Amino acid sequence: MFGEYLASAATAASLAMDAFSVSICIGLCHERLRLREALILGAAFGLFQLFMPLLGGEIAEHLSGFFDSWTPWIAAALIIWVAVNMIREARDCEKGGGSCMTVTLRNVTMLAFATSLDALAVGFSIESTGGSALILAILAGIITFSLSILGALVGKRFGTAFGKKAEYLGGGVLLAIAAKIIFDAL
């Protein structure tokens, strides 16, 4: 029993890494990130990581082949879209002096969805092999929530030190994450 919890915790921490990385990027490009916004990021990423394995477990028997093959491509496309927008907003900010990427419902939902697609696939796998996605989902939600808040606040600290260059760096890191997803899928 302890081994099952340990394996679930390790898998949950692994699933949280994309959201953690993206949270750092958001913090990097958002000098005025408030604790409230970091909590919103954590809640959004954590909730998606909580519910996606459960959803994956529920529909595993019907669509697992589809999601196994398309999940990385969908996630990469969404992350590339956000990265390009982040870089474009950084460029526009330099011209007009406005703020960088905003923590909007649309941006956060898109990123939370993109970073949780692998949790959907893991939910498929666990339920298909007779395991329980519930334990994984709870652990993934809690770990992702915590790491996303931490990532956003650490990113903000570095972003404040590096200024507008951090926005470009954040977009570049997101593009690197998307490239890794694509190369892993090949």
N, C-alpha and C positions, 0 to 999 in steps of 0.2 A: 504494500500500500504506500509506504514512504517513497519507494522508488518511482511509483506512478506520479506522485505529487512533485517529486524532484524533476522528473522528465517533463512534466507539464510546465513547471516553473521555468526550466531552461528554454523550452519552446516558446513560452509566453515572452520571455526576455528577448529572444531572437526576433519574434514578431514585432516587438516594440522598437527595434533599432531604426527602422525607416522613419517612423514618426518622431523619434528622438532627433535624428539627423535633420529632418525637415524643420523641426522646432528650433534647432540651433540656427538654421538658415533664416528663419523668420526673425529671430532675435537679432541676428547680425544686421539685417537691413532695416530694423525698426528701432531707432535710437530712443524713441519715446514709449516703448512698450511698457505698459503698466502691468502690475500684478494681476489685475482683473483680466486683461487680455491673455496673459500666460495661463490663467485658470481656465479661460474659455478654450484655448488651444488644448490644454490637458484634458478637459472634459470631452471635447469633440473627438480627439484622437482616441481617448480611453473608451468612450461609448461605442465608437465604430469597431474598435478591437474587441469589445465585449460582445457585440451583437453579430459580427460577421462569422465567427466560428459556429455560432448557434444557427444562423441562417444556412451556412454551408452544411451543417449536420442534417438539417431538415430536408434539404433538397438534393442531398448527395446521390441518391439512387436515380434521380431523373436527369441531371445535367452535368454530372462530374466530368465527362469527357470534354464538353464544351469549355467549361471554366479552366480545366487543366491546361488546355492549349491556348486560350485567349487571355487569361489573367495577366501574365507579364506584359503583354502588348498594350492592354488597356491601361494598366498602372503606369507604364513608361510614357504613354501618350499624354495622360493627365498631368504627370509631373513635368514633362517637357513644356506643356502649355503654361503651367504656372511659372516655370523657370523663365521662359521667354517673356512673359508678362512682367516678371520681377525685374529682369534686365531692362526692358523697355521703360518701366516706371522709373528705374534708377537714372536712365538717360534723360527722361523727361524732367525728373527732379533737378538734375544739374542745369537744365535750361531754364526752368521756371521756379526753382527753389521750393517746390512743394514737398510733401512728405513721401516717403517711400511706400512700398507695398503695405496696404492696409489690411488689418485683420477684420475682414468682412465675412458675413455668413457664407457667401458664395466661395470665397477663397478657402476658408477653413473647411467647409464641407467637401470641396473638391479634393483638397489634400488629405483629409481624413479618409475619404472613400478610396483614394488612390493608394494610400499606405496600408489600408486594411484588406485589400484584395487578396493578399497572400494568406491572411487569417481565414478568409472564406474557403480557400483551397485546402488549408490545413483542417478546417472543420469537416470538409468532405472526406479527407483521408482518415481522420480519426474515427468518424462514424462508420465509414466503410469497412474499417478493420475491427469493429466491435468495441472501440473505446468510447469515452464520454467527452464530448466537446464542452460540457458545462464547466468542469474544473479548469480547463484551459482558458475558456472565455473569461471567467472571473479573474484569474491570474493575469491574463493579457490586458484586461481593462484596467486593473489596479496598477500594474507595472508601467503600462503605456501612459496612463494619466500622470504618474509621478515623474517619469523620465521626460515627458513632453514639457511639463512646467519647468523642470530643471534645465532642459535644453534651451528653452526660450530665454530664460533669465541669464544663463551663461553666454548665449549668443548675443544678448543685448549688451552685456559687459564688454565683449570684444568689439561689437559693432560701434559702440560709443567711442572706443579708442581709435578705430580705423575710419570712421566717418562713412562717406558715400561709397568708398571703395568696397566696403563690406557688403553693400547691396549687390554689386557685380559678383563678388565672391560667393554670396548666397545663391545667386542664380546659377553660377558655374558649378557649385556643389550639387545643386538639384539636377543639373544636366549630367553630372558624373553619376549620380544615383540612377538616373534613367538609363544611362549607357550600361551600367552594371546589370540592371534588370534585363536589358535587351541581350547582352552577352551571355548572361546566365541562362536565358531562354533558348539560345541557339544550340 
